[in-house]
């Protein structure tokens, strides 16, 4: 079973920041938080990952709470192309297995 | 750099027929994965290869599914015979370790199988 809980769907207006929450209350000390997304008719695409510090790359920012029990993926300026299912995953880096949940279906509204 | 390549993109077969999917991972990636994704669900791992060795096939229905990665590069997943419940998207992914802090899987576009 997936170790994360995400809302099934969210809407965000184009140009605004999209904030996608994820709960992972049973995360262990050596597990990382990974985010992938899946655009319609494509395979999942890696976005970002982190352990305890906040992370930022060209696609998104990842904010992890101090107790590491939850995190938020931020798409700073959402576009229509960001419409996708977003998966939050926790895993140890030495473990090659990814267990996907159902993710959050993000709709970007024009 | 080319990504993970899968073929065919779509396949329609009648039940009880055999079907095969092909995957070419990213060059240099020694780990290869096959996933199945049912409608509205996240992908589920079927089998994982380290080079040519299947190191995790616990979720592969071995009565009808088989896979091979003979030279540790490209891979084939086969279903024989197919059943109606096998209709799904079959995804291939590959990865390589870049130190302890990163283990990213790269996915192909998948093969959408419809069994009639």
Interface residues (C-beta under 8 A of the other chain):
Chain A: X2 X41 X42 X43 X44 X45 X46 X49 X51 X87 X93 X94 X96 X97 X98 X99 X100 X101 X102 X103
Chain B: X4 X31 X33 X40 X41 X42 X43 X44 X45 X48 X56 X91 X93 X95 X100 X101 X102 X103 X104 X105 X106 X107 X108 X109 X110
